[in-house]
Amino acid sequence: MNYGLDIGNKKDLVGICYSTWFNPIVKYGGEKPKNIAEILAGKDTWGEVGQFHFWSEPALGYYRSDDQKIIRRHMEMLQAAGIDFIILDNTNASPGWDTGASGDYWDQMVRQPVEALLRTLLEMRKEGLQTPYVVSWNKTDPAFGYEVCDKLYREHFSREEYKDLLVYWGDKLFTLTTELTENPPAYTEVRKMWGLVKNLAPCEWSFLSHENKPCQDYDGNNEQICVCTAAQATYMTCTDTALGRQGGKTFYLQWKNAFSARPRIVTVTWWNEWAAQRFVVDGKTAFVDNYTPEFSRDIEPMKGGHGDTYYKWLIEYVRAYKAHENCPQLL
């Protein structure tokens, strides 16, 4: 195959999870998003239950997911870091996002950002620039099967102009899903990927783990491992059970496990998650995926705090991994 990135037999590959859901949160001419750091400092109050809150402000400011200048900057940074592919998080998307009360969610959180991303990558390629390739990580469910995969394929991934931007497994488009349900589409090779799973089945990938053990293929070879900067056990706000950044120790130890296991593919969690919905559990505010600089997992540089430290570390870990060197001790 002379287009795209075929990962079926390649080694030393590194991907990273990438969020594209900011359009409904960062609205044109709208109010600044809620910022947990400012709220905890007494400068603001909590938003409504279900409202998205940023754990802090990105170094590039609060941005929309269809901002092509931001996308270009991200792709430049990730390419410079040696990232082979990005993993688009569509794990909350559903076919119902096109109808009813959520009728514009598909457009805002999937169609617009995915099209802007692919357009930007295509423009960069035409300029002679190298960029990461793209994998979509989609919600699957026994109720609607692979409808999200099919919809994305019809709208974006089947288009001739984009086929060189995508990741393949042999001659099939490669797709990650939240579940393995019956009758996967003939056009795609599927791997299930989810987090906090203690015992992974063969060819089952993980994106989040305190122990980050490798996923093995059916022949017992190490196929994939996740590397996280931090991870919750239930909610990130449950800081007694969550695994924090620990000044980079968590990131280092997880990379150390990856260097030891040497799977064909490393997936890093996360580039730019930033926002989490506010819940109330037992009368207290709770956030699942992000809370504070310590209990969050983004590598994209932030304003203040640890700045671009994790991005600099990412560059060094990826470089050493691909060069088959020992895991760098960067702390």
C-alpha positions as CSV (number, residue, x, y, z in Angstrom):
1,M,0.0,0.0,0.0
2,N,1.5,3.3,-1.1
3,Y,-0.6,5.7,1.0
4,G,-1.3,6.3,4.7
5,L,0.5,4.6,7.6
6,D,0.2,0.8,7.8
7,I,0.8,-0.2,11.4
8,G,0.1,-3.9,10.9
9,N,3.7,-4.9,11.1
10,K,5.6,-1.8,12.0
11,K,7.5,-1.3,15.3
12,D,8.5,1.6,17.5
13,L,5.3,3.5,16.8
14,V,4.0,6.2,19.2
15,G,0.4,7.6,19.1
16,I,-1.3,10.1,21.4
17,C,-4.9,10.7,22.4
18,Y,-6.3,14.0,21.0
19,S,-9.5,15.9,21.9
20,T,-11.8,17.7,19.4
21,W,-14.8,18.6,21.5
22,F,-14.2,22.3,22.4
23,N,-16.5,24.0,19.9
24,P,-19.6,23.9,22.3
25,I,-17.4,25.0,25.2
26,V,-15.5,27.8,23.6
27,K,-18.2,29.7,21.7
28,Y,-17.6,32.6,19.3
29,G,-18.2,35.7,21.4
30,G,-19.2,33.7,24.4
31,E,-18.1,33.8,28.0
32,K,-14.8,32.5,29.1
33,P,-15.0,28.8,30.0
34,K,-15.1,27.9,33.7
35,N,-11.7,27.2,35.1
36,I,-11.3,24.9,38.1
37,A,-8.0,26.5,39.2
38,E,-9.7,29.9,39.4
39,I,-12.7,28.4,41.3
40,L,-10.5,26.6,43.8
41,A,-8.6,29.9,44.3
42,G,-11.9,31.6,45.2
43,K,-12.0,33.8,42.0
44,D,-15.2,32.2,40.6
45,T,-18.0,29.7,41.4
46,W,-18.8,26.3,40.1
47,G,-20.9,26.1,36.9
48,E,-24.0,24.0,36.5
49,V,-24.0,20.2,36.9
50,G,-23.0,18.7,33.5
51,Q,-21.2,21.9,32.5
52,F,-17.6,21.6,31.1
53,H,-14.9,23.1,33.3
54,F,-11.2,23.5,32.2
55,W,-8.7,22.2,34.8
56,S,-6.5,25.1,33.8
57,E,-5.8,27.3,30.7
58,P,-3.8,26.0,27.8
59,A,-0.7,28.0,26.8
60,L,-2.4,28.8,23.5
61,G,-5.4,30.1,25.3
62,Y,-9.0,28.7,25.2
63,Y,-9.4,27.5,21.7
64,R,-12.0,25.9,19.5
65,S,-11.5,22.5,17.8
66,D,-12.0,23.9,14.3
67,D,-9.4,26.6,14.7
68,Q,-7.0,25.7,11.9
69,K,-4.2,27.9,13.3
70,I,-4.3,25.9,16.6
71,I,-4.5,22.6,14.7
72,R,-1.5,23.5,12.7
73,R,0.5,24.4,15.8
74,H,-0.5,21.2,17.5
75,M,0.5,19.1,14.5
76,E,3.8,20.9,14.2
77,M,4.5,20.2,17.9
78,L,3.5,16.6,17.7
79,Q,5.5,15.9,14.6
80,A,8.5,17.5,16.2
81,A,8.0,15.2,19.2
82,G,8.1,12.1,16.9
83,I,4.4,11.2,17.2
84,D,3.3,8.9,14.4
85,F,-0.4,9.2,14.8
86,I,-3.1,11.0,16.8
87,I,-6.1,9.2,18.2
88,L,-9.3,11.3,17.8
89,D,-11.6,10.8,20.9
90,N,-15.1,10.2,19.6
91,T,-15.9,7.8,22.5
92,N,-18.9,9.9,23.6
93,A,-20.3,10.4,20.2
94,S,-23.6,8.7,19.2
95,P,-25.9,8.6,16.2
96,G,-28.4,10.5,18.3
97,W,-26.2,13.6,18.3
98,D,-27.7,14.5,14.9
99,T,-31.3,14.7,16.2
100,G,-33.4,15.9,19.0
101,A,-32.1,18.1,21.8
102,S,-28.5,17.2,20.9
103,G,-29.1,17.9,17.2
104,D,-26.1,20.1,16.7
105,Y,-23.6,18.1,18.8
106,W,-22.4,15.9,15.9
107,D,-21.8,19.0,13.8
108,Q,-20.0,20.9,16.6
109,M,-18.0,18.0,18.2
110,V,-17.4,15.7,15.3
111,R,-18.1,16.9,11.8
112,Q,-16.6,20.5,12.0
113,P,-13.4,19.6,14.0
114,V,-12.7,16.5,12.0
115,E,-13.1,18.3,8.7
116,A,-10.9,21.2,10.0
117,L,-8.2,18.8,11.2
118,L,-8.1,16.8,7.9
119,R,-8.1,20.0,5.9
120,T,-5.2,21.4,7.9
121,L,-3.2,18.2,7.6
122,L,-3.8,18.1,3.8
123,E,-2.7,21.7,3.5
124,M,0.5,21.0,5.5
125,R,1.3,17.9,3.4
126,K,0.8,20.0,0.2
127,E,3.4,22.4,1.6
128,G,5.9,19.5,1.9
129,L,5.5,19.2,5.7
130,Q,5.3,15.9,7.5
131,T,2.5,15.4,9.9
132,P,1.1,12.7,12.2
133,Y,-1.5,10.4,10.8
134,V,-5.0,10.0,12.1
135,V,-6.9,7.2,13.9
136,S,-10.5,7.6,15.1
137,W,-11.5,6.1,18.5
138,N,-15.3,5.6,18.3
139,K,-18.1,4.7,20.6
140,T,-19.7,1.4,19.8
141,D,-22.7,-0.1,21.5
142,P,-24.9,-3.2,21.1
143,A,-27.8,-0.8,20.5
144,F,-26.3,0.9,17.5
145,G,-23.3,-1.2,16.7
146,Y,-20.8,0.6,14.4
147,E,-23.0,3.5,13.3
148,V,-20.5,6.1,14.6
149,C,-17.7,4.4,12.6
150,D,-19.9,4.2,9.5
151,K,-20.9,7.8,9.7
152,L,-17.4,9.1,10.1
153,Y,-16.3,6.8,7.2
154,R,-19.0,8.2,4.9
155,E,-18.4,11.8,5.9
156,H,-14.6,11.9,6.0
157,F,-12.5,8.7,5.9
158,S,-13.7,7.3,2.7
159,R,-12.8,10.4,0.7
160,E,-10.0,9.9,-1.8
161,E,-8.3,13.2,-0.8
162,Y,-7.9,12.2,2.8
163,K,-6.7,8.5,2.4
164,D,-3.0,9.4,2.8
165,L,-3.7,11.0,6.1
166,L,-5.1,7.9,7.8
167,V,-3.8,4.8,9.7
168,Y,-4.3,1.4,8.2
169,W,-3.9,-2.2,9.2
170,G,-2.9,-3.9,6.0
171,D,-5.3,-2.8,3.4
172,K,-8.0,-1.9,5.9
173,L,-8.7,1.4,7.7
174,F,-7.6,1.0,11.4
175,T,-10.2,2.0,14.0
176,L,-10.3,1.9,17.8
177,T,-13.6,1.3,19.5
178,T,-15.1,1.3,23.0
179,E,-16.6,-2.2,22.6
180,L,-16.3,-5.1,20.2
181,T,-19.8,-5.8,18.9
182,E,-21.0,-8.2,16.2
183,N,-20.4,-7.6,12.5
184,P,-17.7,-5.0,12.3
185,P,-17.6,-3.1,9.0
186,A,-15.6,-4.9,6.2
187,Y,-13.6,-1.7,5.5
188,T,-11.9,-1.6,8.9
189,E,-9.6,-3.5,11.3
190,V,-10.8,-2.9,14.8
191,R,-9.2,-2.9,18.2
192,K,-11.1,-2.3,21.4
193,M,-9.5,0.3,23.7
194,W,-10.7,1.3,27.1
195,G,-9.1,2.2,30.5
196,L,-8.6,0.8,34.0
197,V,-9.1,-2.8,32.8
198,K,-7.1,-5.2,35.0
199,N,-6.9,-8.2,32.7
200,L,-6.7,-7.3,29.0
201,A,-7.9,-9.9,26.4
202,P,-5.7,-10.6,23.4
203,C,-5.6,-7.6,21.1
204,E,-7.4,-5.4,23.6
205,W,-5.8,-2.1,24.0
206,S,-5.7,0.2,27.1
207,F,-5.6,4.0,27.2
208,L,-5.5,4.4,31.0
209,S,-3.8,2.2,33.7
210,H,-2.0,2.6,37.0
211,E,0.2,-0.4,36.1
212,N,0.3,0.0,32.3
213,K,0.9,-3.6,31.4
214,P,1.2,-4.4,27.6
215,C,-1.5,-5.7,25.5
216,Q,-0.6,-8.9,23.7
217,D,-1.7,-10.2,20.3
218,Y,-3.0,-13.7,19.8
219,D,0.6,-15.0,19.4
220,G,1.7,-13.6,22.8
221,N,3.7,-10.7,21.3
222,N,3.5,-7.3,23.0
223,E,1.4,-5.2,20.7
224,Q,0.5,-2.0,22.6
225,I,1.0,-0.2,25.9
226,C,-0.5,3.0,27.2
227,V,1.7,5.6,28.9
228,C,-0.1,8.2,31.2
229,T,1.0,11.2,33.1
230,A,-1.8,10.6,35.7
231,A,-4.8,8.4,36.1
232,Q,-8.0,8.3,38.2
233,A,-9.3,5.2,39.9
234,T,-12.9,6.5,40.0
235,Y,-12.9,10.3,39.8
236,M,-9.9,12.6,39.6
237,T,-11.4,14.5,42.5
238,C,-10.9,11.4,44.6
239,T,-7.3,12.3,45.1
240,D,-6.7,9.6,47.7
241,T,-7.2,6.9,45.1
242,A,-6.1,8.8,41.9
243,L,-2.6,8.5,40.6
244,G,-1.2,12.0,40.3
245,R,1.6,13.4,38.2
246,Q,4.0,13.3,41.2
247,G,6.3,15.9,39.5
248,G,6.7,13.6,36.5
249,K,7.4,10.4,38.4
250,T,4.2,8.7,37.1
251,F,5.1,9.6,33.5
252,Y,8.7,8.3,34.0
253,L,7.6,5.0,35.5
254,Q,5.1,4.3,32.8
255,W,7.6,5.1,30.1
256,K,10.1,2.8,31.9
257,N,7.5,0.0,31.7
258,A,7.1,0.7,28.0
259,F,10.9,0.6,27.4
260,S,11.0,-2.7,29.3
261,A,8.0,-4.3,27.5
262,R,9.0,-2.9,24.0
263,P,5.6,-3.4,22.4
264,R,5.2,-2.4,18.7
265,I,2.9,0.5,19.6
266,V,2.9,3.0,22.5
267,T,-0.1,5.2,23.0
268,V,0.3,8.3,25.2
269,T,-2.6,9.7,27.3
270,W,-3.2,12.6,26.7
271,W,-2.4,15.7,24.6
272,N,-5.3,18.1,25.1
273,E,-8.2,16.8,27.1
274,W,-8.4,20.0,29.3
275,A,-12.2,20.0,30.0
276,A,-14.3,17.7,32.1
277,Q,-18.0,17.8,33.1
278,R,-19.0,18.7,36.6
279,F,-20.9,16.1,38.5
280,V,-22.1,16.0,42.1
281,V,-21.5,12.8,44.0
282,D,-22.6,12.5,47.7
283,G,-23.2,16.2,47.7
284,K,-19.7,17.1,46.5
285,T,-18.4,18.4,43.1
286,A,-16.7,15.6,41.2
287,F,-14.8,15.4,37.9
288,V,-13.9,12.1,36.2
289,D,-10.9,12.9,34.0
290,N,-9.3,16.2,35.1
291,Y,-9.2,18.3,38.2
292,T,-6.0,20.1,39.0
293,P,-2.5,20.4,37.5
294,E,-1.5,17.4,39.7
295,F,-4.6,15.4,38.9
296,S,-4.8,15.9,35.2
297,R,-3.1,14.2,32.3
298,D,-2.5,16.7,29.5
299,I,0.9,17.1,27.9
300,E,0.0,20.2,25.8
301,P,1.7,23.2,27.5
302,M,-0.3,25.1,30.1
303,K,-0.2,28.7,31.2
304,G,1.8,29.0,34.4
305,G,2.2,25.8,36.5
306,H,4.4,23.2,34.9
307,G,4.4,25.1,31.5
308,D,5.8,23.0,28.7
309,T,7.8,20.5,30.9
310,Y,5.7,17.5,30.0
311,Y,6.0,18.3,26.3
312,K,9.8,18.5,26.6
313,W,9.8,15.2,28.4
314,L,7.6,13.6,25.7
315,I,10.2,14.6,23.1
316,E,13.0,12.9,25.0
317,Y,11.1,9.7,25.8
318,V,9.9,9.2,22.3
319,R,13.3,9.9,20.8
320,A,15.0,7.4,23.1
321,Y,12.2,4.8,22.5
322,K,12.6,4.9,18.8
323,A,16.4,4.8,19.0
324,H,16.2,1.7,21.3
325,E,18.1,3.5,24.1
326,N,17.5,3.1,27.8
327,C,14.6,5.1,29.3
328,P,15.9,8.6,30.1
329,Q,15.9,9.6,33.7
330,L,14.6,13.2,33.3
331,L,13.5,14.1,36.9
